[in-house]
Amino acid sequence: TVSLPTDVTSTTATTVTYEVSTSSTATAGDDYTTLTGSVVIPAGQNSALIPVEVLDDLELEGDETVIVTLLSTDNTLIGIDTTESEATVTIGDNEDDGDLVVSIEASTPDAAEPSTDGAF
C-alpha cells in the first residue's frame, strides 16, 4: 500500500511514480503482470494499492520477489519517505511443494540377447 501518514489526506489526487528494482527475482510478464510505474492516491483518500497480479507458470524455481521503490510524486507538498520507500511482495512457487522426487521407469524393460536392447 502506498500511503500518506495516518489521518492525512490530500485535497487533490496525487500520482506516485515507482520502479521495480533490478534486485527483484520475479520476471514481469512471466511471473506477474507488468506494473504500470505509477499509482494515484485519489483526492480525499489516504492510500492506494499497487496490485501485483501473479501469473502461474510450470517452472520449478522457488519463491520469487517483486521489489518496488517509490521515486516521486506530482504534488509539491508531498515527498517520498526515504526510510520507507521500498517494499517487497514474495510470490510463492506452487510447483515447489516439498514433495518433489525423481523416479525412473523402464520404457523398454524386456531386453534379450543378442540384439534387443532395453531402455530407461
All heavy atoms as an XYZ file, in Angstrom:
854
protein
N       0.838     -1.182      0.000
C       0.000      0.000      0.000
C       0.880      1.242      0.000
O       1.787      1.357      0.818
C      -0.913      0.017      1.243
O      -1.686     -1.174      1.263
C      -1.830      1.222      1.238
N       0.604      2.162     -0.892
C       1.279      3.458     -0.925
C       0.393      4.394     -0.132
O      -0.790      4.555     -0.448
C       1.442      3.958     -2.374
C       2.065      5.338     -2.403
C       2.258      2.966     -3.187
N       0.938      4.986      0.938
C       0.060      5.765      1.802
C       0.706      7.027      2.340
O       1.930      7.131      2.454
C      -0.422      4.903      2.969
O       0.674      4.427      3.710
N      -0.169      7.972      2.666
C       0.202      9.190      3.374
C       0.237      8.859      4.863
O      -0.242      7.795      5.278
C      -0.830     10.280      3.089
C      -0.926     10.733      1.633
C      -2.167     11.590      1.424
C       0.328     11.494      1.246
N       0.759      9.752      5.685
C       0.724      9.491      7.137
C      -0.707      9.265      7.625
O      -1.671      9.758      7.022
C       1.317     10.771      7.730
C       2.179     11.320      6.646
C       1.458     10.984      5.364
N      -0.857      8.531      8.704
C      -2.166      8.235      9.291
C      -2.954      9.522      9.483
O      -2.422     10.527      9.935
C      -1.982      7.523     10.640
O      -1.166      6.364     10.427
C      -3.312      7.103     11.242
N      -4.222      9.485      9.137
C      -5.162     10.597      9.287
C      -4.861     11.793      8.390
O      -5.383     12.893      8.623
C      -5.239     11.062     10.755
C      -5.755      9.961     11.674
O      -6.562      9.136     11.202
O      -5.336      9.923     12.844
N      -4.020     11.634      7.377
C      -3.730     12.717      6.433
C      -4.302     12.340      5.076
O      -4.142     11.216      4.613
C      -2.206     12.965      6.299
C      -1.912     13.970      5.190
C      -1.626     13.423      7.624
N      -4.995     13.287      4.447
C      -5.476     13.101      3.080
C      -5.082     14.324      2.278
O      -4.800     15.383      2.819
C      -7.010     12.933      3.033
O      -7.626     14.086      3.566
C      -7.449     11.687      3.797
N      -5.056     14.164      0.963
C      -4.743     15.268      0.073
C      -6.038     15.779     -0.547
O      -6.953     15.001     -0.811
C      -3.785     14.801     -1.021
O      -3.533     15.839     -1.941
N      -6.109     17.080     -0.792
C      -7.308     17.646     -1.413
C      -7.336     17.395     -2.914
O      -8.372     17.576     -3.550
C      -7.393     19.163     -1.147
O      -6.215     19.793     -1.642
C      -7.547     19.441      0.343
N      -6.196     16.988     -3.482
C      -6.123     16.663     -4.908
C      -5.549     15.261     -5.066
O      -4.855     14.751     -4.187
C      -5.219     17.652     -5.666
O      -3.899     17.578     -5.128
C      -5.736     19.075     -5.560
N      -5.838     14.659     -6.197
C      -5.255     13.351     -6.490
C      -3.737     13.500     -6.587
O      -3.241     14.503     -7.113
C      -5.821     12.806     -7.788
N      -3.033     12.513     -6.067
C      -1.570     12.549     -6.083
C      -1.045     11.311     -6.804
O      -1.326     10.178     -6.394
C      -1.001     12.583     -4.646
O      -1.497     13.758     -3.995
C       0.509     12.589     -4.643
N      -0.291     11.538     -7.878
C       0.322     10.431     -8.605
C       1.697     10.154     -8.007
O       2.514     11.061     -7.870
C       0.460     10.758    -10.104
O      -0.848     11.004    -10.641
C       1.115      9.623    -10.862
N       1.923      8.896     -7.671
C       3.208      8.465     -7.125
C       3.860      7.553     -8.156
O       3.254      6.582     -8.608
C       3.026      7.705     -5.793
C       4.373      7.267     -5.235
C       2.264      8.556     -4.784
N       5.073      7.896     -8.569
C       5.792      7.051     -9.520
C       6.724      6.120     -8.752
O       7.212      6.450     -7.666
C       6.601      7.875    -10.537
O       7.524      8.699     -9.846
C       5.693      8.733    -11.400
N       6.945      4.950     -9.344
C       7.791      3.939     -8.725
C       8.493      3.128     -9.806
O       8.139      3.199    -10.987
C       6.962      3.021     -7.815
C       5.883      2.252     -8.540
C       6.151      1.035     -9.163
C       4.585      2.751     -8.627
C       5.157      0.342     -9.837
C       3.596      2.066     -9.297
C       3.880      0.856     -9.901
O       2.897      0.169    -10.573
N       9.484      2.354     -9.374
C      10.147      1.441    -10.294
C      10.264      0.076     -9.635
O      10.300     -0.038     -8.408
C      11.529      1.952    -10.691
C      12.543      1.952     -9.569
C      13.904      2.494     -9.992
O      14.077      2.861    -11.165
O      14.792      2.551     -9.127
N      10.317     -0.951    -10.482
C      10.568     -2.296     -9.993
C      12.076     -2.466     -9.957
O      12.771     -2.241    -10.958
C       9.912     -3.355    -10.897
C      10.257     -4.762    -10.424
C       8.401     -3.158    -10.930
N      12.585     -2.854     -8.820
C      14.024     -2.978     -8.621
C      14.621     -4.097     -9.465
O      14.001     -5.149     -9.656
C      14.316     -3.257     -7.148
O      15.676     -3.585     -6.962
N      15.835     -3.873     -9.926
C      16.554     -4.919    -10.657
C      16.970     -6.050     -9.711
O      17.383     -7.108    -10.175
C      17.803     -4.346    -11.362
O      18.630     -3.702    -10.390
C      17.400     -3.348    -12.445
N      16.823     -5.840     -8.411
C      17.090     -6.895     -7.431
C      15.936     -7.887     -7.320
O      16.064     -8.917     -6.663
C      17.353     -6.290     -6.055
O      18.479     -5.451     -6.090
N      14.807     -7.565     -7.948
C      13.664     -8.483     -7.944
C      14.066     -9.784     -8.630
O      14.802     -9.768     -9.620
C      12.480     -7.877     -8.693
O      12.047     -6.683     -8.092
N      13.565    -10.907     -8.114
C      13.878    -12.192     -8.743
C      12.753    -12.682     -9.654
O      12.976    -13.559    -10.478
C      14.196    -13.259     -7.680
O      13.097    -13.361     -6.769
C      15.461    -12.893     -6.911
N      11.544    -12.129     -9.492
C      10.430    -12.466    -10.377
C      10.557    -11.653    -11.667
O      11.127    -10.559    -11.676
C       9.099    -12.157     -9.699
N      10.016    -12.198    -12.738
C      10.118    -11.561    -14.054
C       8.750    -11.054    -14.504
O       7.783    -11.828    -14.562
C      10.661    -12.566    -15.097
O      11.920    -13.059    -14.648
C      10.805    -11.925    -16.464
N       8.690     -9.757    -14.821
C       7.450     -9.163    -15.327
C       7.058     -9.848    -16.632
O       7.895    -10.087    -17.492
C       7.631     -7.666    -15.549
N       5.780    -10.171    -16.765
C       5.289    -10.837    -17.971
C       5.353    -12.345    -17.890
O       4.627    -13.027    -18.601
N       6.219    -12.891    -17.028
C       6.310    -14.337    -16.835
C       5.736    -14.762    -15.486
O       4.998    -15.732    -15.392
C       7.768    -14.814    -16.903
C       8.364    -14.714    -18.294
O       7.605    -14.722    -19.277
O       9.599    -14.629    -18.389
N       6.108    -14.037    -14.437
C       5.688    -14.378    -13.077
C       4.569    -13.482    -12.562
O       3.834    -13.860    -11.662
C       6.883    -14.292    -12.121
C       7.987    -15.269    -12.517
O       7.682    -16.458    -12.688
O       9.142    -14.830    -12.672
N       4.464    -12.278    -13.103
C       3.419    -11.340    -12.722
C       3.175    -10.385    -13.879
O       4.023    -10.200    -14.740
C       3.786    -10.560    -11.443
C       4.986     -9.657    -11.596
C       4.826     -8.300    -11.879
C       6.281    -10.142    -11.486
C       5.931     -7.461    -12.035
C       7.384     -9.316    -11.636
C       7.197     -7.984    -11.907
O       8.284     -7.152    -12.076
N       1.983     -9.800    -13.897
C       1.645     -8.827    -14.930
C       2.493     -7.567    -14.733
O       2.656     -7.094    -13.611
C       0.149     -8.471    -14.858
O      -0.606     -9.670    -15.040
C      -0.237     -7.478    -15.928
N       3.045     -7.067    -15.812
C       3.915     -5.891    -15.754
C       3.214     -4.730    -15.053
O       2.057     -4.420    -15.335
C       4.329     -5.477    -17.176
O       4.979     -6.582    -17.800
C       5.268     -4.290    -17.159
N       3.921     -4.119    -14.116
C       3.371     -2.992    -13.366
C       3.467     -1.706    -14.184
O       4.328     -1.577    -15.052
C       4.116     -2.833    -12.041
C       4.094     -4.060    -11.118
C       4.883     -3.795     -9.849
C       2.668     -4.458    -10.784
N       2.607     -0.741    -13.869
C       2.500      0.477    -14.692
C       3.565      1.519    -14.399
O       3.846      2.358    -15.242
C       1.125      1.143    -14.486
O       1.012      1.550    -13.119
C      -0.007      0.184    -14.842
N       4.132      1.519    -13.188
C       5.124      2.523    -12.837
C       4.558      3.730    -12.114
O       5.299      4.619    -11.705
N       3.240      3.758    -11.926
C       2.640      4.840    -11.140
C       1.323      4.369    -10.535
O       0.695      3.437    -11.037
C       2.412      6.089    -11.993
O       1.438      5.835    -12.980
N       0.956      5.050     -9.459
C      -0.309      4.779     -8.791
C      -0.858      6.125     -8.324
O      -0.097      7.034     -8.008
C      -0.128      3.791     -7.615
C       0.763      4.360     -6.533
C      -1.453      3.334     -7.056
N      -2.181      6.252     -8.300
C      -2.814      7.508     -7.903
C      -3.506      7.335     -6.556
O      -4.345      6.437     -6.395
C      -3.831      7.978     -8.963
C      -4.558      9.234     -8.492
C      -3.144      8.216    -10.292
N      -3.135      8.197     -5.616
C      -3.889      8.295     -4.362
C      -4.999      9.305     -4.649
O      -4.722     10.488     -4.895
C      -3.008      8.779     -3.201
C      -1.833      7.809     -2.970
C      -3.845      8.930     -1.928
C      -0.830      8.286     -1.924
N      -6.258      8.871     -4.656
C      -7.360      9.785     -5.010
C      -7.511     10.928     -4.001
O      -7.164     10.782     -2.824
C      -8.597      8.871     -4.975
C      -8.061      7.477     -5.095
C      -6.721      7.504     -4.423
N      -8.027     12.035     -4.475
C      -8.311     13.176     -3.594
C      -9.212     12.709     -2.459
O     -10.157     11.948     -2.675
C      -8.981     14.292     -4.384
N      -8.896     13.141     -1.254
C      -9.693     12.771     -0.094
C      -9.368     11.409      0.485
O      -9.932     11.012      1.496
N      -8.466     10.689     -0.154
C      -8.078      9.367      0.332
C      -6.689      9.421      0.955
O      -5.932     10.362      0.755
C      -8.090      8.345     -0.807
C      -9.451      8.151     -1.440
C     -10.444      7.537     -0.465
O     -10.150      6.564      0.207
N     -11.620      8.147     -0.378
N      -6.342      8.355      1.637
C      -5.073      8.287      2.344
C      -4.072      7.358      1.658
O      -2.867      7.453      1.894
C      -5.334      7.806      3.780
C      -4.083      7.615      4.572
O      -3.528      6.529      4.536
N      -3.646      8.658      5.264
N      -4.565      6.466      0.794
C      -3.666      5.449      0.236
C      -4.199      4.889     -1.071
O      -5.339      5.141     -1.459
C      -3.479      4.313      1.241
O      -4.713      3.664      1.483
N      -3.344      4.116     -1.711
C      -3.715      3.395     -2.935
C      -2.894      2.112     -2.996
O      -1.784      2.048     -2.466
C      -3.448      4.255     -4.170
N      -3.450      1.110     -3.649
C      -2.768     -0.172     -3.797
C      -2.057     -0.261     -5.136
O      -2.544      0.257     -6.143
C      -3.762     -1.329     -3.707
C      -4.447     -1.567     -2.382
C      -5.463     -2.698     -2.516
C      -3.432     -1.895     -1.304
N      -0.922     -0.926     -5.136
C      -0.262     -1.332     -6.382
C      -0.510     -2.834     -6.488
O       0.136     -3.626     -5.791
C       1.252     -1.047     -6.353
C       1.536      0.445     -6.153
C       1.904     -1.564     -7.646
C       3.017      0.770     -5.945
N      -1.462     -3.248     -7.310
C      -1.752     -4.680     -7.387
C      -0.648     -5.425     -8.138
O      -0.118     -4.937     -9.139
C      -3.076     -4.738     -8.149
C      -3.122     -3.463     -8.924
C      -2.335     -2.446     -8.151
N      -0.289     -6.592     -7.620
C       0.678     -7.472     -8.283
C      -0.098     -8.727     -8.689
O      -0.362     -9.599     -7.867
C       1.863     -7.831     -7.360
C       2.821     -8.780     -8.072
C       2.581     -6.570     -6.908
N      -0.497     -8.773     -9.966
C      -1.277     -9.895    -10.476
C      -0.321    -11.033    -10.842
O       0.479    -10.919    -11.778
C      -2.083     -9.475    -11.704
C      -2.982    -10.565    -12.236
C      -3.769    -10.116    -13.456
O      -4.030     -8.905    -13.598
O      -4.111    -10.991    -14.272
N      -0.409    -12.120    -10.101
C       0.509    -13.249    -10.263
C       0.087    -14.098    -11.460
O      -1.091    -14.378    -11.656
C       0.530    -14.107     -8.979
C       1.387    -15.348     -9.160
C       1.020    -13.266     -7.804
N       1.064    -14.503    -12.251
C       0.844    -15.394    -13.387
C       1.412    -16.773    -13.028
O       2.538    -16.868    -12.545
C       1.548    -14.853    -14.633
C       1.142    -13.453    -15.081
C       2.032    -12.984    -16.241
C      -0.318    -13.431    -15.497
N       0.638    -17.818    -13.250
C       1.100    -19.170    -12.947
C       1.958    -19.681    -14.096
O       1.635    -19.501    -15.269
C      -0.093    -20.096    -12.736
C       0.312    -21.435    -12.129
O       1.447    -21.543    -11.623
O      -0.512    -22.363    -12.157
N       3.068    -20.264    -13.739
C       3.905    -20.921    -14.742
C       4.158    -22.345    -14.278
O       3.742    -22.731    -13.188
C       5.227    -20.165    -14.973
C       6.055    -20.021    -13.708
O       5.956    -20.871    -12.801
O       6.831    -19.065    -13.618
N       4.798    -23.123    -15.080
C       5.068    -24.520    -14.734
C       6.531    -24.746    -14.395
O       7.007    -25.874    -14.425
C       4.634    -25.429    -15.893
C       3.144    -25.370    -16.227
C       2.832    -26.238    -17.441
C       2.291    -25.781    -15.045
N       7.233    -23.669    -14.071
C       8.656    -23.766    -13.777
C       8.893    -24.005    -12.293
O       8.271    -23.375    -11.441
C       9.363    -22.478    -14.201
C       9.295    -22.233    -15.691
C       9.967    -20.934    -16.087
O      10.882    -20.491    -15.380
O       9.562    -20.367    -17.111
N       9.805    -24.908    -11.994
C      10.238    -25.144    -10.624
C      11.354    -24.156    -10.343
O      12.477    -24.308    -10.815
C      10.740    -26.581    -10.463
C      11.306    -26.951     -9.101
C      10.255    -26.787     -8.022
C      11.825    -28.379     -9.121
N      11.030    -23.082     -9.619
C      12.005    -22.012     -9.453
C      12.075    -21.463     -8.039
O      12.849    -20.562     -7.764
C      11.684    -20.875    -10.433
C      10.258    -20.375    -10.304
C       9.762    -19.641    -11.522
O      10.534    -19.399    -12.457
O       8.568    -19.309    -11.538
N      11.271    -21.979     -7.136
C      11.263    -21.457     -5.778
C      10.521    -20.133     -5.704
O      10.005    -19.629     -6.697
N      10.449    -19.590     -4.485
C       9.776    -18.313     -4.300
C      10.560    -17.202     -4.982
O      11.786    -17.253     -5.039
C       9.631    -18.004     -2.812
C       8.692    -18.974     -2.112
O       8.017    -19.768     -2.795
O       8.638    -18.921     -0.861
N       9.834    -16.206     -5.504
C      10.463    -15.074     -6.191
C       9.905    -13.770     -5.633
O       8.807    -13.744     -5.098
C      10.192    -15.152     -7.695
C      10.808    -16.385     -8.336
C      10.448    -16.486     -9.792
O       9.265    -16.723    -10.089
O      11.352    -16.331    -10.634
N      10.649    -12.701     -5.800
C      10.256    -11.417     -5.233
C      10.036    -10.353     -6.297
O      10.672    -10.365     -7.348
C      11.325    -10.895     -4.256
O      12.569    -10.751     -4.958
C      11.514    -11.842     -3.091
N       9.119     -9.437     -5.973
C       8.923     -8.207     -6.738
C       9.204     -7.080     -5.736
O       8.529     -6.972     -4.716
C       7.486     -8.070     -7.282
C       7.339     -6.778     -8.083
C       7.105     -9.281     -8.113
N      10.216     -6.282     -6.024
C      10.614     -5.200     -5.130
C      10.313     -3.876     -5.825
O      10.768     -3.636     -6.944
C      12.115     -5.287     -4.781
C      12.436     -6.650     -4.160
C      12.518     -4.149     -3.850
C      13.922     -6.940     -4.036
N       9.532     -3.027     -5.154
C       9.135     -1.725     -5.710
C       9.751     -0.618     -4.862
O       9.711     -0.676     -3.629
C       7.603     -1.599     -5.765
C       7.172     -0.165     -6.016
C       7.042     -2.507     -6.840
N      10.299      0.384     -5.545
C      10.868      1.559     -4.881
C      10.119      2.802     -5.345
O       9.983      3.033     -6.553
C      12.363      1.707     -5.222
O      13.045      0.503     -4.870
C      12.985      2.875     -4.482
N       9.619      3.581     -4.384
C       8.935      4.836     -4.717
C       9.963      5.865     -5.167
O      11.044      5.971     -4.589
C       8.174      5.369     -3.505
C       7.100      4.452     -2.921
C       6.426      5.130     -1.729
C       6.080      4.063     -3.977
N       9.619      6.630     -6.211
C      10.545      7.614     -6.780
C      10.142      9.055     -6.526
O      10.968      9.879     -6.114
C      10.683      7.384     -8.286
C      11.199      6.020     -8.724
C      11.172      5.922    -10.250
C      12.598      5.787     -8.191
N       8.873      9.386     -6.819
C       8.463     10.789     -6.715
C       6.949     10.893     -6.706
O       6.247      9.917     -6.951
C       9.028     11.595     -7.888
O       8.492     11.106     -9.112
N       6.468     12.128     -6.439
C       5.038     12.424     -6.557
C       4.880     13.654     -7.445
O       5.847     14.390     -7.665
C       4.380     12.722     -5.193
O       4.735     14.035     -4.777
C       4.781     11.710     -4.135
N       3.673     13.860     -7.915
C       3.401     15.057     -8.719
C       2.851     16.197     -7.866
O       2.429     17.222     -8.388
C       2.445     14.738     -9.866
C       1.046     14.392     -9.398
O       0.835     14.173     -8.179
O       0.135     14.326    -10.249
N       2.874     16.033     -6.562
C       2.359     17.034     -5.636
C       3.541     17.652     -4.881
O       4.234     16.955     -4.144
C       1.381     16.374     -4.663
C       0.678     17.358     -3.764
O       1.240     18.379     -3.381
N      -0.557     17.030     -3.405
N       3.781     18.935     -5.072
C       4.948     19.590     -4.454
C       4.886     19.604     -2.935
O       5.905     19.822     -2.275
C       5.093     21.043     -4.961
O       3.894     21.765     -4.661
C       5.360     21.056     -6.464
N       3.714     19.358     -2.364
C       3.573     19.319     -0.914
C       3.830     17.935     -0.317
O       3.909     17.792      0.901
C       2.163     19.791     -0.507
C       1.790     21.213     -0.932
C       0.321     21.489     -0.572
C       2.716     22.231     -0.272
N       3.934     16.933     -1.184
C       4.098     15.553     -0.702
C       5.362     14.958     -1.297
O       5.517     14.868     -2.516
C       2.874     14.688     -1.087
C       1.600     15.280     -0.470
C       3.076     13.249     -0.643
C       0.332     14.613     -0.924
N       6.266     14.537     -0.434
C       7.511     13.919     -0.876
C       7.501     12.421     -0.624
O       6.470     11.833     -0.301
N       8.661     11.811     -0.773
C       8.848     10.384     -0.547
C       9.611     10.190      0.757
O      10.645     10.813      0.979
C       9.637      9.737     -1.711
C       8.911      9.924     -3.051
C       9.924      8.267     -1.431
C       7.562      9.247     -3.142
N       9.097      9.315      1.617
C       9.784      8.968      2.859
C      10.929      8.031      2.511
O      10.706      6.866      2.200
C       8.808      8.291      3.829
C       9.441      7.924      5.159
O      10.678      7.952      5.279
O       8.674      7.591      6.085
N      12.148      8.535      2.527
C      13.298      7.739      2.080
C      13.600      6.557      2.992
O      14.297      5.634      2.586
C      14.557      8.621      1.942
O      14.832      9.236      3.203
C      14.359      9.679      0.869
N      13.061      6.559      4.219
C      13.286      5.425      5.113
C      12.275      4.309      4.889
O      12.462      3.189      5.359
C      13.231      5.852      6.601
O      11.919      6.342      6.894
C      14.269      6.926      6.895
N      11.190      4.629      4.170
C      10.156      3.633      3.876
C       9.717      3.740      2.421
O       8.536      3.821      2.106
C       8.952      3.824      4.803
C       9.271      3.546      6.260
C       8.038      3.650      7.155
O       6.905      3.476      6.663
O       8.227      3.904      8.348
N      10.698      3.716      1.528
C      10.385      3.909      0.108
C      10.438      2.615     -0.697
O      10.246      2.640     -1.899
C      11.352      4.921     -0.509
O      12.684      4.445     -0.435
N      10.687      1.488     -0.030
C      10.806      0.212     -0.739
C       9.977     -0.852     -0.034
O       9.902     -0.877      1.198
C      12.274     -0.221     -0.784
C      12.531     -1.475     -1.608
C      14.017     -1.780     -1.720
O      14.683     -1.146     -2.553
O      14.494     -2.628     -0.944
N       9.349     -1.722     -0.821
C       8.573     -2.834     -0.267
C       8.711     -4.039     -1.188
O       8.996     -3.900     -2.384
C       7.115     -2.443     -0.102
N       8.507     -5.225     -0.619
C       8.687     -6.478     -1.353
C       7.435     -7.334     -1.273
O       6.859     -7.501     -0.195
C       9.871     -7.280     -0.764
O      11.048     -6.482     -0.825
C      10.097     -8.577     -1.524
N       7.021     -7.875     -2.417
C       5.989     -8.913     -2.486
C       6.702    -10.199     -2.864
O       7.497    -10.221     -3.816
C       4.905     -8.572     -3.532
C       4.010     -9.776     -3.808
C       4.074     -7.393     -3.072
N       6.439    -11.273     -2.113
C       7.031    -12.583     -2.420
C       5.977    -13.462     -3.075
O       4.881    -13.650     -2.528
C       7.564    -13.261     -1.142
O       8.548    -12.405     -0.550
C       8.190    -14.610     -1.464
N       6.308    -13.990     -4.239
C       5.418    -14.886     -4.975
C       5.861    -16.312     -4.667
O       6.978    -16.712     -5.007
C       5.492    -14.627     -6.493
C       5.084    -13.186     -6.802
C       4.615    -15.624     -7.248
C       5.317    -12.783     -8.260
N       4.988    -17.078     -4.006
C       5.291    -18.471     -3.683
C       5.165    -19.345     -4.906
O       4.259    -19.178     -5.726
N       6.078    -20.277     -5.044
C       6.085    -21.193     -6.194
C       5.246    -22.419     -5.880
O       5.590    -23.189     -4.991
C       7.522    -21.603     -6.519
C       7.635    -22.439     -7.784
O       6.637    -22.548     -8.524
O       8.715    -22.990     -8.034
N       4.128    -22.600     -6.589
C       3.253    -23.738     -6.318
C       3.807    -25.059     -6.869
O       3.280    -26.117     -6.545
C       1.840    -23.481     -6.844
C       1.769    -23.356     -8.349
O       2.753    -23.041     -9.005
N       0.590    -23.561     -8.901
N       4.841    -25.010     -7.677
C       5.467    -26.264     -8.123
C       6.444    -26.791     -7.074
O       6.860    -27.934     -7.130
C       6.227    -26.056     -9.449
C       5.347    -25.982    -10.679
C       4.673    -24.623    -10.840
O       5.282    -23.593    -10.512
O       3.508    -24.591    -11.259
N       6.808    -25.969     -6.113
C       7.781    -26.341     -5.081
C       7.039    -26.658     -3.790
O       7.025    -25.885     -2.858
C       8.780    -25.201     -4.856
C       9.859    -25.556     -3.855
O       9.981    -26.736     -3.504
O      10.574    -24.643     -3.415
N       6.395    -27.837     -3.750
C       5.616    -28.187     -2.565
C       6.380    -29.070     -1.585
O       5.828    -29.556     -0.609
C       4.301    -28.855     -2.968
C       4.493    -30.173     -3.698
O       5.637    -30.650     -3.804
O       3.485    -30.744     -4.148
N       7.663    -29.302     -1.826
C       8.473    -30.093     -0.919
C       8.364    -31.586     -1.127
O       9.088    -32.356     -0.511
N       7.440    -32.015     -1.976
C       7.254    -33.448     -2.212
C       7.797    -33.888     -3.563
O       7.424    -34.942     -4.071
C       5.763    -33.805     -2.140
C       5.205    -33.616     -0.741
O       5.978    -33.763      0.223
O       4.013    -33.310     -0.617
N       8.636    -33.086     -4.164
C       9.154    -33.436     -5.479
C      10.231    -34.502     -5.357
O      11.144    -34.395     -4.542
C       9.719    -32.188     -6.174
C       8.694    -31.090     -6.445
C       9.383    -29.865     -7.012
C       7.641    -31.578     -7.409
N      10.089    -35.526     -6.157
C      11.059    -36.628     -6.164
C      11.356    -37.013     -7.606
O      10.570    -36.754     -8.510
C      10.532    -37.861     -5.395
C      10.392    -37.547     -3.914
C       9.214    -38.350     -5.964
N      12.486    -37.628     -7.804
C      12.853    -38.154     -9.113
C      12.542    -39.644     -9.111
O      12.791    -40.338     -8.130
C      14.362    -37.930     -9.392
C      14.775    -38.592    -10.692
C      14.674    -36.446     -9.418
N      11.987    -40.112    -10.199
C      11.707    -41.542    -10.311
C      12.235    -42.047    -11.647
O      12.598    -41.263    -12.523
C      10.204    -41.814    -10.199
O       9.517    -41.214    -11.281
N      12.263    -43.343    -11.780
C      12.727    -43.950    -13.028
C      11.799    -45.101    -13.382
O      11.236    -45.757    -12.500
C      14.194    -44.434    -12.911
C      14.733    -44.875    -14.270
C      14.331    -45.516    -11.862
C      16.229    -45.104    -14.289
N      11.620    -45.303    -14.657
C      10.796    -46.391    -15.151
C      11.460    -46.936    -16.406
O      11.991    -46.179    -17.219
C       9.396    -45.879    -15.495
C       8.470    -46.933    -16.053
C       7.096    -46.365    -16.399
O       6.691    -45.365    -15.790
O       6.461    -46.941    -17.294
N      11.433    -48.230    -16.540
C      11.991    -48.848    -17.748
C      10.982    -48.687    -18.876
O       9.864    -49.174    -18.795
C      12.296    -50.326    -17.515
N      11.361    -47.941    -19.915
C      10.466    -47.756    -21.052
C      10.493    -48.958    -21.987
O       9.520    -49.251    -22.662
C      10.815    -46.473    -21.807
O      12.164    -46.497    -22.206
N      11.629    -49.642    -22.022
C      11.754    -50.912    -22.746
C      12.379    -51.912    -21.767
O      13.600    -52.069    -21.714
C      12.643    -50.765    -24.001
O      12.175    -49.667    -24.786
C      12.632    -52.034    -24.846
N      11.523    -52.558    -20.954
C      12.070    -53.403    -19.899
C      12.549    -54.783    -20.355
O      13.311    -55.431    -19.640
C      10.898    -53.540    -18.931
C       9.682    -53.385    -19.782
C      10.079    -52.429    -20.868
N      12.103    -55.227    -21.514
C      12.448    -56.576    -21.952
C      13.587    -56.549    -22.949
O      13.393    -56.311    -24.134
C      11.218    -57.261    -22.567
C      10.072    -57.388    -21.568
O      10.359    -57.671    -20.387
O       8.911    -57.152    -21.957
N      14.787    -56.809    -22.458
C      15.964    -56.895    -23.317
C      16.286    -58.370    -23.531
O      15.915    -59.212    -22.720
C      17.141    -56.178    -22.661
N      16.956    -58.664    -24.639
C      17.294    -60.059    -24.928
C      18.542    -60.129    -25.780
O      18.819    -59.227    -26.575
C      16.125    -60.736    -25.641
N      19.289    -61.193    -25.575
C      20.453    -61.452    -26.425
C      19.960    -61.948    -27.772
O      18.919    -62.614    -27.833
C      21.350    -62.497    -25.767
C      21.963    -62.032    -24.461
C      22.766    -63.141    -23.772
O      22.682    -64.292    -24.186
O      23.462    -62.798    -22.816
N      20.524    -61.660    -28.828
C      21.784    -60.971    -28.993
C      21.642    -59.466    -29.250
O      22.595    -58.735    -29.085
C      22.388    -61.644    -30.226
C      21.204    -61.993    -31.081
C      20.115    -62.322    -30.098
N      20.437    -58.953    -29.616
C      20.429    -57.558    -30.040
C      19.169    -56.769    -29.653
O      18.916    -55.721    -30.209
C      20.603    -57.478    -31.556
O      19.514    -58.114    -32.199
N      18.386    -57.225    -28.707
C      17.218    -56.466    -28.261
C      17.613    -55.687    -27.012
O      17.791    -56.257    -25.953
C      16.026    -57.376    -27.965
O      15.719    -58.158    -29.139
C      14.807    -56.564    -27.559
N      17.793    -54.371    -27.218
C      18.259    -53.522    -26.120
C      17.092    -53.100    -25.227
O      15.977    -52.959    -25.685
C      18.954    -52.265    -26.671
C      20.201    -52.593    -27.480
O      20.835    -53.640    -27.199
O      20.537    -51.792    -28.374
N      17.382    -52.858    -23.984
C      16.427    -52.280    -23.055
C      16.653    -50.775    -22.968
O      17.626    -50.249    -23.528
N      15.777    -50.101    -22.274
C      15.929    -48.645    -22.109
C      15.208    -48.193    -20.855
O      14.201    -48.784    -20.452
C      15.394    -47.892    -23.323
N      15.741    -47.129    -20.267
C      15.089    -46.480    -19.130
C      14.576    -45.137    -19.580
O      15.066    -44.483    -20.437
C      16.067    -46.274    -17.967
C      16.495    -47.565    -17.337
C      17.736    -48.106    -17.633
C      15.664    -48.236    -16.459
C      18.143    -49.291    -17.052
C      16.070    -49.421    -15.858
C      17.323    -49.949    -16.170
